[in-house]
Amino acid sequence: MAGAWRVWGRWVQRGSAAAVLVGLAAGCAPPPAARAPGEVNGLVVHTVAPGTPLKLALVPNSASRFWDLARSGLNKFEQETGIEVRMVCPPHGTLEEQKRIIEGLVAEGCHGLMVSVVSPEEQTAWLNELAARINIVTVDSDAPRSRRLLFVGPQHYDMGLATGMSIVRLLPSGGRIAVFCGDLTAENAVQRLRGIQDAIGRQQIQIVALKEDHTDLARARRQVEEVLREHPEIDLLTGLWSYNGGVIRQVLRHAGKAGAIKVVAFAEEEETLQGIEEGTIQCGVAQTAFDCAYLGATVLRDLALKGAGALPPGGAINTGFILVDRFNLAEIRETRTRQSSY
């Protein structure tokens, strides 16, 4: 159904036919059984009473295919622990949708929540209120000034820096580029763009267009077409979110400009990898939502059961990233296939 939430998991205790998750229409569940919260570095860590069935959830910042491997990471966690994790994607990637989903999960008695934050500036105060009630871990897109307990994901500035260095290598004499993204206020996009700007800052490379599509694929396609029409001299296109590379590939192929205009993209979806394989996209950088979800769920479980002592030092788990080109494409696909098998 168009616009329906993409939902995985039902919070069912393994070995039992009884679901412990109450539907949204059924009203609020009673507060989760819990012991007194503890603190570490001023952050509140909530624990559950022994024997309490854990309710964990992941709410991404969009419904893009990037998050499919997150479900696989949660599957691996579930197989190892017997704890099911619900995953609900906002269909249009809006702040309002994400807030509505999260508030419903909290009302149903969720003990721990992973969030890929849509807009940290607008959500920080609200996330702080939630953190006073349940354990919050951010994944992929952070809210660094909030009272979330931990960020799990790559260093997005470094990903942007690597992207920018690839652009410099592809345009040694300088040139004009355009940047496409789902939401420029998301922390991952902010840091990626800053990394690109720092890498190209002393080069003769100019960003002539900066486009934001709000995860609307039709709009993303129109924006690429507009850039080609309004900037016929454009030398390179780059996409900051997982689907942008595939959209750029489609438009360039349709316009007969594949190969004539260079492309660097965040390469986490198959269509972008196909573009690298055929040469429409020269290279990219990739992370994996699999690790974000698996490690995030693991930390939430440990915090709920063991308390503040389970919180990793430093405030973050760096899941890393990899440069992708046609030389290591087979390795990337092999990893994706292995992860998606869970």
Beta strands, then each sheet from edge to edge (+ up, - down):
strand 1: 6-8
strand 2: 38-40
strand 3: 43-45
strand 4: 56-59
strand 5: 85-89
strand 6: 112-115
strand 7: 135-139
strand 8: 150-153
strand 9: 175-181
strand 10: 205-212
strand 11: 236-239
strand 12: 262-266
strand 13: 283-286
strand 14: 316-318
strand 15: 322-324
sheet 1: 1+ 5- 4- 6- 7- 8- 14-
sheet 2: 2+ 3-
sheet 3: 10+ 9+ 11+ 12+ 13+ 15-
end
